[in-house]
Amino acid sequence: MVRIDNIEETIATLNKLSADTTPLWGGMTPQHMVEHLTMTIQASSGKMNIEQRSTPEEAAAAKQALIYTDMQIKQGVKSPLMGEGLPPYVNASLQDAIGELQTELQHFASYYAANPSATHIQPRLGALKHDEWITFHGKHFTHHFKQFGLI
């Protein structure tokens, strides 16, 4: 599983992508995928306020299954943050998107070092603590790295 706290290795892996890398499944481009990962990191460090889109009971069950078991994110799962179709790019290039993700990963680490008891909402899982976000991001990054043949 990808360890987002190993920022150097995570970014080195993403730097193996080119703008025309074809996914093994799904419709995202490499840049869309990186910008999607950036958005989830921003949500987990409080830079974006995300609404919970599940009932408390659904969130508790989903959190138990994804965070506290070996369950992986399945191919074809739709992100509640993506909507229909692909959004416009946020960055001018894939390399700029990877640079922004690196900055956000560094912010995530320093944010939780200063705010160890902070929680933020994940749309399906509800409020997550730092260690739960680490697990979620590890599985989420792993899912997308597999999507693009990086692991």
ABEGO torsion letter per residue (X at the ends): XBBAABAAAAAAAAAABBAABBBABEABBAAAAAAAAAAAAAAAAGABBBBBABBAAAAAAAAAAAAABABBBBBGBBBAAAEBEBBBBABABAAAAAAAAAAAAAAAAAAAAABAABBBBBAAAEBBBAAAAAAAAAAAAAAAAAAAGAX
